Amino acid sequence: MTAVSEVVSFKVRREVKEKMQRYKDIVNWSEELRKFVEAKLRELEAKENFVKVMEKLHSASWSVPKGFSVSVVREDRDSS
């Protein structure tokens, strides 16, 4: 299945465009910009997913059986 492409445009200062023109035979600007946008989106999605996981962990109810801490501390003291 072929992905459908869309056109995205943006403005740059005239000096930037002139410099891009100077290096157009060396750099495929469309490809470079496409790679940058895709990498930025992956980064943003990863951060978003991380926040979601952290929120789930934070809201999870963590508990240990009553008396567990006391028994672990005693066990540790006795093993010394």
C-alpha positions in Angstrom: 0.0 0.0 0.0 1.4 3.4 -1.0 1.4 6.2 1.5 -0.4 9.3 0.3 1.8 12.4 0.4 0.7 15.9 1.3 2.5 19.2 0.6 3.6 21.3 3.6 5.2 24.7 3.1 6.9 27.1 5.5 8.6 30.5 5.4 12.2 31.3 5.9 14.1 34.5 5.8 15.4 35.5 2.4 19.0 35.0 3.4 18.2 31.4 4.5 16.6 30.6 1.1 19.5 32.1 -0.8 21.9 29.9 1.2 19.7 26.9 0.6 19.8 27.6 -3.1 23.6 27.8 -3.0 23.8 24.2 -1.6 20.8 22.7 -3.5 23.2 20.4 -5.5 24.7 19.1 -2.3 21.7 18.9 0.0 18.2 17.4 -0.8 16.4 20.0 1.4 13.0 18.2 1.0 14.4 15.0 2.3 16.3 16.7 5.2 13.2 18.5 6.3 11.1 15.4 6.0 13.6 13.5 8.2 13.7 16.3 10.7 9.9 16.5 11.0 9.5 12.7 11.3 12.3 12.5 14.0 10.6 15.4 16.0 7.3 13.7 15.8 8.8 10.4 17.1 10.4 12.4 20.0 7.1 14.1 20.9 5.2 10.8 20.7 7.7 9.1 22.9 7.5 11.9 25.5 3.7 11.7 25.4 3.7 8.0 25.9 6.2 8.3 28.8 4.0 10.8 30.5 1.0 8.5 30.1 2.9 5.5 31.6 4.2 7.7 34.5 0.6 8.9 35.2 -0.6 5.3 35.3 2.2 4.3 37.6 1.5 7.3 39.8 -2.2 6.5 40.1 -1.6 2.8 40.8 -2.3 1.7 44.3 0.9 0.3 45.7 0.7 -1.5 49.0 2.5 -4.1 51.0 1.0 -6.4 53.5 0.6 -5.1 57.1 3.7 -5.8 59.1 6.0 -6.4 56.1 8.3 -3.4 56.7 8.8 -4.4 60.4 9.6 -8.0 59.5 12.1 -7.0 56.8 13.9 -4.6 59.1 14.0 -7.3 61.8 15.3 -9.8 59.3 18.0 -7.4 58.2 19.1 -6.6 61.8 19.2 -10.3 62.7 21.4 -11.2 59.7 24.1 -8.7 60.8 
